[in-house]
Amino acid sequence: MKKTVEEHAERFSELAAEYDDSQTPEYRACADLVVERANPGPADTVLDLGCGTGAIALALADDANRVLGRDIADGMLEQARAKAEERGLTNVSFDYGEFRDPNVDEPVHVVTSNFALHHLSDDEKRDAIETVAALDGDTTPSRNDSVGPRRVVLGDVMFFEEPDPDEPFYSPEVDDPATVGTLVEQFTDAGYAVTNVDRVHDQVGVITAERVVASGREE
């Protein structure tokens, strides 16, 4: 991580009020795909890591049983809570949580994240994915263990090709994106099968990973 958690939290709290207006078309396309790929059921609890002002969490609220938004920036969480209250949503909550310490004490069936993981180094990303994979995923008709949410959907800055130094989609001083191959390998090592890789831009994509159980990929 090129900056500390506290430095990132302060930076994003300062940006919170204008954050929604500053989003690029690629960011919005990525967010839409994350929502589509997440596809929670009415009994599912969704964990949205790096939830920001709540775009993903709020979009999933109508389809899921519960949505837990987690972020490190108080300003972002305040914006997200205000939106939920304005929309009268009672099944969404927003609290402090980090990728490697998400502050969750209940089963989680689906995990989402959009434009947040790229702030971590590759080793830290691996730790984050392993942390998610170790969460209580509940039992289902297709599994008799509860290790790992059944689906993880990551939208983020990621390299499909060599990054173009003349047109970076990220800020090298604060961001540390990984290659798509690195992320796929990390999900695979954590016990997931990558079922979709959506290319939104040469430097932006969405990875969908499904938990592998003894009988194969969980349905």
Secondary structure, DSSP 4 states (H G I P E B T S, - for coil): --S-HHHHHHHHHHHHHHHGGG--HHHHHHHHHHHHHH---TT-EEEEET-TTSHHHHHHTTTSSEEEEEES-HHHHHHHHHHHHHTT--SEEEEE-BTTB----S--SEEEEES-GGGS-HHHHHHHHHHHHTSB---BTTBS--BS-SEEEEEEEEESSS--TTS-SS-TTT---EEHHHHHHHHHHTTEEEEEEEEEETTEEEEEEEEEETTEE--
